[in-house]
Amino acid sequence: MDLVVNALAQNKKAALLIGGAGVAVLGLGLGYKYLREPEKVVGVGVVSQLLIHPLKSGKAVSVALAECQKIGLKFGEMQDRHWLVVTEDGHMVTGRQQPRLVLVSLTCEGGQGRLNGPNMEELSFPIKQPDNPVIDCRVFGADIQGRDCGDEASHWLTRYLGAEKTFRLVHFEPQMRARRPVECAPLFSQHEKSVYADIGGVMLLSEASVKDLSSKLEKEVTVDRFRPNIVISDCEAFDEDSWEEIQIGSVRLQRVMSCGRCIFTTVDPETGIINRKEPLETLKSYRLCQPSEKHIYKSAPLFGQLHTVKKTGIIQVGDVVYKISR
């Protein structure tokens, strides 16, 4: 009889424990449900252009699809801002100092890089030149490396730019130490990396925003002037300012900050001539940051959005852009 009583008591205790555990699990489940609300997905635009700038300050290469990696867009052997013009002592040279750089095209195919520019013969050079020296470079005060692309590329650039100094071309390789955007833009996380881009991440801009700016100018401007990676159509001007998280194809992007604009926007991508005024002056008339953000952007007008890549994958022209909210 005692055995029966003990068995019943044990079973009752087990039942209470199991019941209690069940309630706890249910509670956790409900808590998780309310803590993590399901994502809301809304289509907000369409990808109209994908632009890779293999050479910093060089011509954009328009592609139909691109691999979106953590450090930017890639198509074949072309990677965004992976080639850089430097002085002999390794300091970067951009369109700010040499506006005609915007007319230089660097493309890649079959293991060869190709340089083209106005009134210049095409130069072909091997992308991989492991015996060439690695140069210590400076990009906005930060240290980074680059593999020298050889004397022929150096002579080509020096002839083209026509300055009384020698220029060299360097290429970033995967094993090299990358820059950290957080060093010049504290809103980026410590883990983010960039190569030769001004700050880093993927820059996104809408056609409508460019059209809005053009409506205020004597001479229209094109998207090329602002050097975005992803151009969006089918949305209103500056809608992209409010997209904190977006999905394009299999890629997930997280907005970090607006893109503060500088004197480089006054270089005409068609002529390589810098006017030092427009469209920068007009942008400053209506696209300055809020007073609370002056410590971030100072007096730079905001145009376009910088995103980090939360999930890598393939993006194609024609993909719908989905805004994610919770």
Number of C-alpha atoms within 10 A of each C-alpha: 6 7 8 9 10 11 12 12 12 12 12 12 12 12 12 12 12 12 12 12 12 12 12 12 12 12 12 12 12 12 11 11 11 10 9 10 10 10 10 10 14 14 15 19 22 20 20 18 21 22 24 25 26 27 30 24 27 26 24 26 18 13 14 13 18 22 17 22 20 18 22 26 27 22 19 11 14 21 23 24 25 23 27 29 26 23 17 15 13 22 18 22 21 20 22 18 11 17 22 24 25 26 21 20 20 23 21 19 13 9 12 14 19 16 19 19 20 11 7 13 10 13 15 18 16 14 17 15 13 10 9 12 13 17 18 14 24 18 21 14 11 13 15 20 22 25 24 25 24 17 13 14 22 21 14 21 23 17 15 18 15 12 11 8 10 16 27 25 26 27 24 21 16 9 6 13 15 19 21 21 23 17 15 16 15 11 12 22 14 11 8 17 20 21 30 26 23 13 22 25 28 25 23 24 26 29 19 19 20 21 15 14 19 16 11 12 13 9 9 13 19 15 16 18 18 21 22 23 23 21 23 25 20 16 16 15 17 18 14 24 18 10 19 16 17 23 21 21 16 11 17 19 23 19 23 19 20 20 21 19 21 14 17 19 22 23 25 20 26 13 11 17 16 20 14 15 12 19 22 19 13 15 18 16 9 11 17 19 19 9 9 8 10 12 9 16 20 13 15 19 21 20 23 24 24 24 25 24 19 15 14 18 16 16 22 19 17 17 16 21 21 20 21 19 14 8
